[in-house]
């Protein structure tokens, strides 16, 4: 028994955080006042082919309906669910993500959002394709408001809502990008390899080793909406952790919603931070995990 326990736990010496290996991976899911979409997304995790993961919901100050959805879904989902909450003081996604990172118990972390339904193999693909010294950047298919409203648990549990033919028949505009929906094996490898889109950190579908995230001190908490995820990925790249494109392998559906949090002065501030950090070669932010 002692040998078994020793094999299941280890100390992460660099970060000083105790990591449980009972969970192969932690999924960090950001959300803010979208309880209807969050329920659909949690159904997506209910039907994952891989069951050995925990959900850490990073809640940027949602109202009671979001908490009610989380509590009701605890009865349906077998994986552990942690609800990491902070008071609503405006867009503070980077802050709540850092808090969620500290609450996670795995050595590998997947990041997504509460408006992105994961395909059944989402967690499995991130696990299968992870590599030392790399982060992964997955893909999504954006849905209209009308199409988003046609999806329920039945369509998610059966995988129907990820079938290209079904989506296009129900209003998804035909596009080359829809190849994400039906690419497997060699086709997916070719499209991932030769896509002109770079493997930048995609906050809605990305993953990395926790030690690497800790080394760059996580997300810059000064940043609001607009490139805040890219800034994090750029620091990983400067540290030597290169991105790997898996946008045709790890797939989510993006549910439509208004974006009232877009603020032009904040966008300009973010751009300036990214520019200055590139110029100065900044790797570890002074405004991240070291503040917790």
Secondary structure by P-SEA (a helix, b strand, c coil): caaaaaaaccccccccbbbbccccbbbbbbbcccaaaaaaaaaaaaacccccbbbbbbcccccaaaaaaaaaaccccccbbbbbbbccccccaaaaaaaaaaaccccbbbbbccccccccaaaaaaaaaccccccccbbbbbbcaaaaaaccaaaaaacccccaaaaaaaccccccccccccccaaaaaaaaaccccccccccccccccaaaaaaaccccccccccaaaaaaaaaaaaacbbbbbccccbbbbbbbbbcccccaaaaaaaaaaaaaaaaacccccccccccc
